[in-house]
Amino acid sequence: MGVLFDYFAAPDDDAAAATIDLDGGPADASLPTVQLKGVDPFVQLGTLESLLTGVGYDTIIERDIAPVAMADGGTRLVVALTDELSAALSDADEPRLREVAEPWSRTEEFGGGADPDDLVTVLTGFAELARTATTRGDRLYCWVCV
């Protein structure tokens, strides 16, 4: 089956953690959600954050991103995304997303050849989720299910 990555907005860690046992993830809790198939919250979003913010990738991945919830020995997780990534996505307009999609598409995690136009579509939905979170005063999280 593969790993599921659902990105969502929630008011706080407790609300986000409450999604851990939901079969359908955060969408079952009626939280704003975007499914980003194959886009992990650690390496790939670390690269995305670096491209959007100009902060070095090594600096970004050195941050301690502890899960806000974990179940079944780590096969299900909920992790908070960084405020820096959320802000960068929320502020990014379409030209900026297009600019970032090109180098992001060439990264090793995408096999070096993802379609940048497909990634613009992914980034547009993700940026809209970040704007929703900002407007509501929420944070962004990722629900991971192996």
Salt bridges, closest charged atoms under 4 A:
ASP13 OD1 - ARG139 NH1 3.99
ASP21 OD1 - ARG76 NH1 2.94
GLU49 OE2 - ARG63 NH1 2.54
ASP72 OD2 - ARG76 NH2 2.53
ASP83 OD1 - ARG139 NE 3.26
GLU84 OE1 - ARG63 NH1 3.95
GLU94 OE2 - ARG98 NE 3.19
GLU99 OE2 - ARG96 NH1 2.59
GLU102 OE2 - ARG106 NH1 2.90
ASP117 OD1 - ARG98 NH1 3.52
GLU128 OE1 - ARG131 NH1 3.37
ASP138 OD2 - ARG136 NE 2.90
